[in-house]
Amino acid sequence: MPYSEPTNLAVVACPGGGAFASEVITHLRHMYKHRFSLKSDVISKRYAMEKEKVVQQVNLKNDMETSDLCIRGNTDKYRQPAFKVNTRFTYFANGEFKTEIMDCIRGKDVYIFQDVENHEKLALNDGKNVLSLSVNDHVMSLLVTIDAVRQAGASQITLVLPAYPYSRQHKKKSREGLTAALLGHIYEMMEVKRIITLDLHSREIINAFAHTHCENLHASYQIIRELARIVDLTKEDLVVVSPDTGAIDRNKFYATGLKKPLAMIYKERDYSIVTQDAKNTNIKSIKLLGDVKGKVAFLADDMLGTGGTLLKAMGFLHEQGATKVIAAISLPFFTGNAIEQFDEAYSKGLFYRIIGTNAVYHDSLLKREWYISTNVSGLFANVITRLHHNQSLSDLLDNRTIIDKLIKMSTPAPECAAKKEE
């Protein structure tokens, strides 16, 4: 039975990806238990067997098929898979990493989690050292872990990278490297079968792969769900605003789903200046195509680094007369002193809320009044189970149907609206 112990699905969490992996595993355990319960109910009715007998027969079958003498646990109860593989990570004084797989994963379908933008303090060397790692440290840790998993005999390897490293280095403008593609080639060379990521900065990255599949997930449903909780979509006059030309397709999707007007901010930039922090950006002038006066302005973007671009955009919309400015960020990096800059902007009333996902672990963000975290671990858990059981991902990759249902649930029926007016 594929929904009970033993299972061929295994999760290896790199130091940076541990927090997100734990949340996904919680969803996986709940989903597997629920699915097993449903299957047991159907089979017991279909074959006129008591449910307890069905569970016992499943456990007997698993005990007979295991390479061990038998599986730990009661014979008459559901044996929930553990999923997580015990792993030891060593960080040496010279900066080298070593990964040791402590459990047998031979022949298993292994999912390796890594959050390369996790800059919180992490426990390494069996908790003896606590370090904050850079993106490059996380990437090297990931590569070492892939090799360890491959050497341990995994049947196939999938990377779960909510934030794809170096995704902003995807275009060749002069004498520069295509680092996003370079990493893709390395993963492919290391026999990675699939990569699961969230809101890739550019679709061009997917084209870098010849054999590895890249599943690019979207947090639009989760973001709209949070937006509906803080804004009455049936009453408030809302306009979707694209913060720049590069985000026009993403915001057009939101405008279409919400059935709201779309505006756009056009920024004139001086590309001889490299953005250093939220205040010192290369933006020289801003213009608005559309109208936000007396309306709630909603912006969506894929990632937020120093936040300078978004701060200028939100301040500009506030000046243009927007009643509330709300931003949605799939990957909230908040690098440097970005959080302090947003604290200052919020105290001045330049924006109302920022909706981000838990795909990037940032503990200090959760303490901010202006920040709302939406959980995408359930989405990743759903994708992982479907991939593992060779099921379709269509409705998860293109979530317009469930967004339509969410909008309809938020919209009162004509009869209800008429009664309210009376």
C-alpha positions in Angstrom: 0.0 0.0 0.0 1.8 3.2 -1.1 0.2 5.4 1.6 1.6 3.6 4.7 5.0 2.6 6.0 7.2 1.5 4.2 7.1 4.1 1.5 9.6 4.9 -1.3 9.1 8.6 -0.8 12.0 10.1 1.2 12.9 13.7 2.2 16.4 15.0 2.8 16.6 18.5 4.2 19.7 20.6 3.8 20.5 22.9 6.8 18.8 25.9 5.0 15.7 23.9 3.9 15.0 22.3 7.2 12.2 24.6 8.4 10.3 24.4 5.1 10.8 20.7 4.8 9.3 20.2 8.2 6.2 22.1 7.3 5.9 20.1 4.0 6.3 16.8 5.9 3.5 17.8 8.3 1.2 18.2 5.3 2.5 14.9 3.7 1.7 12.9 6.9 -1.8 14.4 7.1 -2.4 13.7 3.4 -1.2 10.2 3.5 -3.2 9.3 6.6 -6.3 10.9 5.1 -5.8 9.0 1.8 -5.2 5.7 3.6 -8.4 6.2 5.6 -10.4 6.8 2.4 -8.9 3.8 0.7 -9.5 1.6 3.7 -13.2 2.7 3.8 -13.7 2.0 0.1 -12.0 -1.4 0.2 -13.8 -2.5 3.3 -17.2 -1.8 1.7 -16.3 -3.2 -1.6 -15.0 -6.5 -0.2 -17.4 -6.6 2.8 -14.5 -6.6 5.2 -14.1 -4.9 8.6 -11.9 -1.8 8.3 -9.6 -3.2 11.0 -9.1 -6.4 9.0 -8.2 -4.3 5.9 -5.6 -2.4 7.8 -4.2 -5.7 9.2 -4.0 -7.2 5.7 -2.2 -4.1 4.4 0.3 -4.4 7.3 0.8 -8.1 6.6 1.5 -7.5 3.0 4.0 -4.8 3.8 5.7 -7.1 6.4 6.0 -9.8 3.8 7.5 -7.5 1.2 10.0 -5.6 3.3 13.6 -6.6 3.1 13.7 -6.5 6.9 12.2 -9.2 9.0 9.2 -7.0 9.7 8.2 -3.3 10.1 8.1 -1.6 13.5 4.7 -0.7 14.8 1.3 -2.3 15.6 0.0 -4.9 13.2 -3.6 -3.7 13.5 -3.1 0.1 13.2 -2.1 2.5 10.4 1.7 2.8 10.2 2.4 6.4 9.2 5.5 7.0 7.0 8.3 9.1 8.6 9.5 10.5 5.3 12.5 12.5 6.7 15.9 10.9 6.3 18.3 11.3 9.2 21.3 13.3 7.9 24.5 14.7 9.4 25.9 18.0 8.1 29.5 18.9 8.9 31.0 22.4 8.3 34.8 22.5 8.4 36.8 25.5 9.6 38.0 26.2 6.0 34.4 26.5 4.8 34.0 23.0 3.3 30.8 21.0 3.7 30.2 17.3 4.2 26.8 15.5 4.1 26.3 12.0 5.5 23.1 10.0 4.9 22.4 8.1 8.1 19.4 6.0 6.9 19.2 3.6 3.9 17.7 5.3 0.9 18.7 2.8 -1.7 16.0 2.6 -4.4 14.0 5.5 -3.0 12.5 8.5 -4.6 14.3 11.3 -2.8 13.3 14.9 -2.5 16.1 17.3 -1.4 15.0 20.6 0.2 17.1 23.7 0.2 16.3 27.3 1.0 19.3 29.2 -0.4 17.9 32.5 1.0 17.7 31.3 4.6 20.2 33.6 6.4 19.0 32.7 9.9 21.4 31.1 12.4 21.6 27.3 11.7 22.9 24.5 13.8 25.7 22.5 12.2 28.2 19.8 13.4 25.5 18.1 15.5 24.6 21.5 17.1 28.1 22.4 18.2 28.3 25.3 15.8 25.6 27.9 14.9 26.3 29.8 11.7 24.5 32.1 9.3 25.2 30.9 5.7 25.4 32.8 2.4 23.7 31.8 -0.8 26.9 30.3 -2.1 27.3 28.3 1.1 23.8 26.9 0.7 24.4 26.1 -3.0 27.6 24.2 -2.1 25.8 22.4 0.7 23.1 21.4 -1.8 25.6 20.1 -4.3 27.4 18.0 -1.7 24.0 16.6 -0.5 23.0 15.7 -4.1 26.2 13.7 -4.5 25.8 12.0 -1.1 22.2 11.0 -2.0 23.3 9.8 -5.4 26.2 7.8 -3.9 23.7 6.2 -1.4 21.8 4.6 -4.2 18.6 6.7 -4.6 16.5 5.7 -7.6 15.8 9.3 -8.5 16.5 12.7 -7.1 14.2 15.8 -7.1 15.3 19.2 -5.8 12.8 21.3 -3.9 14.2 24.9 -4.3 11.5 27.4 -3.5 14.0 30.2 -4.4 16.0 29.1 -7.5 19.6 30.3 -6.8 21.0 33.0 -9.2 17.7 33.2 -11.0 18.4 36.9 -11.7 21.4 36.0 -13.8 19.5 34.6 -16.7 20.2 37.1 -19.5 23.4 37.7 -21.3 23.8 41.4 -21.9 27.6 41.7 -22.3 30.6 39.7 -21.2 28.9 37.9 -18.4 27.9 34.4 -17.5 24.5 32.8 -17.5 24.8 31.5 -13.9 21.2 30.4 -13.6 21.7 28.1 -16.6 25.1 27.0 -15.3 23.6 25.7 -12.1 20.9 23.9 -14.1 23.6 22.1 -16.1 25.3 21.1 -12.9 22.1 19.6 -11.5 21.5 17.8 -14.8 25.0 16.4 -14.8 24.4 15.1 -11.3 21.4 13.1 -12.5 18.7 15.3 -10.9 15.5 14.2 -12.5 13.2 17.1 -11.5 13.3 20.6 -9.8 10.3 22.1 -8.0 10.5 25.8 -7.6 8.3 28.8 -6.9 7.7 31.8 -9.3 10.9 31.6 -11.3 12.3 35.0 -12.1 12.3 34.1 -15.8 10.9 31.3 -17.9 14.1 31.4 -19.9 15.7 29.3 -17.0 13.5 26.4 -17.9 14.9 26.3 -21.4 18.4 25.6 -20.0 17.4 22.0 -19.2 17.7 19.2 -21.7 16.5 16.3 -19.6 15.6 17.6 -16.1 12.0 18.7 -15.6 11.3 22.0 -13.9 8.0 22.4 -12.2 7.4 26.1 -11.7 4.7 26.6 -9.0 2.7 29.8 -8.4 1.5 31.2 -5.0 -1.3 33.3 -6.6 -4.2 31.3 -5.0 -2.6 31.6 -1.5 -1.9 35.3 -2.0 -5.5 36.1 -3.2 -6.8 34.1 -0.2 -4.9 36.4 2.1 -5.9 39.5 0.1 -9.6 38.6 0.5 -9.1 38.5 4.3 -7.8 42.0 4.5 -9.8 43.7 1.7 -13.5 43.3 1.0 -13.2 42.5 -2.7 -16.9 43.0 -3.2 -17.0 46.5 -1.7 -13.6 48.2 -2.0 -12.5 49.7 -5.3 -9.3 47.8 -6.1 -6.9 48.3 -9.0 -4.0 45.9 -9.8 -0.8 47.8 -10.5 2.2 46.3 -12.2 5.4 47.7 -10.4 7.3 47.6 -13.7 7.2 46.3 -17.3 8.8 43.0 -16.3 5.9 42.1 -13.9 3.1 43.0 -16.3 2.2 39.4 -17.1 2.0 38.4 -13.4 -0.2 41.4 -12.6 -2.3 40.9 -15.7 -3.0 37.4 -14.3 -4.2 38.8 -11.0 -6.3 41.5 -12.7 -8.0 38.9 -14.8 -8.6 36.6 -11.9 -9.9 39.3 -9.7 -11.8 41.0 -12.6 -10.2 44.3 -11.7 -8.6 47.1 -13.8 -4.8 47.0 -14.5 -2.5 49.9 -14.2 1.3 50.0 -14.6 4.2 52.0 -13.2 6.9 53.0 -15.7 10.4 53.6 -14.2 13.2 55.4 -15.9 16.5 53.9 -14.6 20.2 54.7 -14.8 21.8 51.3 -15.3 25.3 52.8 -14.7 24.3 52.7 -11.0 24.1 49.4 -9.1 21.4 49.3 -6.4 23.0 49.0 -3.0 20.1 49.3 -0.6 16.4 50.3 -0.4 17.2 54.1 -0.5 20.0 54.3 -3.1 18.4 52.8 -6.2 19.0 53.5 -9.9 15.5 54.7 -10.5 15.5 58.3 -11.8 11.8 59.0 -12.5 8.4 57.2 -12.2 5.2 57.6 -14.2 1.8 55.9 -13.7 -0.3 54.5 -16.6 -3.8 54.3 -15.0 -5.6 55.7 -12.1 -5.4 54.8 -8.4 -6.9 57.9 -6.7 -9.4 56.9 -4.0 -8.7 53.2 -4.7 -6.9 50.2 -3.1 -3.7 49.6 -5.1 -2.4 46.0 -5.2 1.0 45.1 -6.6 2.5 41.7 -7.1 6.1 40.7 -7.8 8.1 37.5 -7.7 10.9 38.5 -5.3 12.0 41.3 -3.0 15.7 41.9 -2.4 16.7 45.3 -0.9 13.2 46.5 -1.6 14.1 49.9 -3.0 12.0 49.5 -6.2 8.9 48.5 -4.3 9.4 51.2 -1.7 9.5 53.9 -4.4 6.5 52.3 -6.2 4.4 52.2 -3.0 5.4 55.7 -2.0 4.5 57.0 -5.5 1.1 55.3 -5.4 0.4 56.8 -2.0 1.2 60.2 -3.5 -1.2 59.5 -6.4 -4.0 59.2 -3.9 -4.3 55.4 -3.3 -6.3 54.8 0.0 -4.3 51.6 0.7 -1.2 50.1 -0.9 -0.8 46.3 -0.6 2.0 44.3 -2.1 2.4 40.6 -2.7 5.8 39.0 -2.9 6.3 35.3 -3.6 9.9 35.2 -2.4 10.5 37.8 0.4 14.3 38.0 0.7 14.5 41.4 2.5 18.3 41.6 2.2 20.5 44.1 4.0 18.5 46.6 6.0 15.3 46.2 4.0 13.2 45.4 7.0 14.2 48.6 8.8 13.5 50.6 5.7 10.0 49.1 5.4 9.4 49.8 9.1 10.1 53.5 8.4 7.9 53.6 5.3 5.0 51.9 7.2 5.3 54.4 10.1 4.8 57.1 7.5 1.7 55.4 6.1 3.2 54.7 2.7 1.7 51.2 2.5 -0.8 49.1 4.3 0.4 45.4 4.1 2.9 43.1 2.4 1.8 39.5 1.7 4.7 37.1 1.4 5.1 33.3 1.4 6.9 31.0 3.9 9.0 29.7 1.0 11.8 31.8 2.4 12.5 31.5 6.1 12.7 34.9 7.8 11.8 34.9 11.4 12.1 38.6 12.1 9.5 39.4 9.3 6.8 37.4 11.2 7.0 39.9 14.0 6.1 42.9 11.8 2.5 44.2 11.9 2.7 45.1 8.2 3.7 41.6 7.1 1.4 38.7 6.4 2.8 35.3 5.7 0.9 32.9 3.6 1.7 29.2 3.7 2.6 27.4 0.5 3.9 24.2 2.1 0.6 22.5 1.3 1.0 23.3 -2.3 4.5 21.7 -2.4 3.2 18.7 -0.5 0.4 18.2 -3.1 2.9 18.4 -6.0 5.3 16.0 -4.3 2.7 13.3 -3.7 1.3 13.6 -7.3 4.8 13.4 -8.8 5.6 10.4 -6.6 2.4 8.6 -7.6 2.6 9.6 -11.3 -0.5 11.8 -11.2 -1.4 14.9 -13.1 -0.2 18.4 -11.9 -2.3 20.4 -14.3 -4.8 21.9 -11.8 -1.9 22.8 -9.5 0.3 24.5 -12.1 -2.7 26.4 -13.7 -4.8 27.4 -10.6 -7.2 29.7 -12.4 -10.1 27.3 -11.6 -9.6 27.3 -7.9 -9.0 31.1 -7.9 -12.4 31.6 -9.7 -14.0 29.5 -7.0 -12.4 31.6 -4.3 -13.6 34.8 -5.9 -17.2 33.4 -6.3 -17.1 32.5 -2.6 -16.1 36.0 -1.7 -18.9 37.5 -3.9 -22.4 37.5 -2.3 -25.3 36.0 -4.3 -27.6 38.6 -6.1 -30.5 37.7 -3.6 -28.2 38.3 -0.6 -27.0 41.6 -2.0 -30.6 42.7 -2.6 -31.6 41.8 1.0 -28.6 43.8 2.3 -29.8 46.9 0.3 -33.3 46.5 1.7 
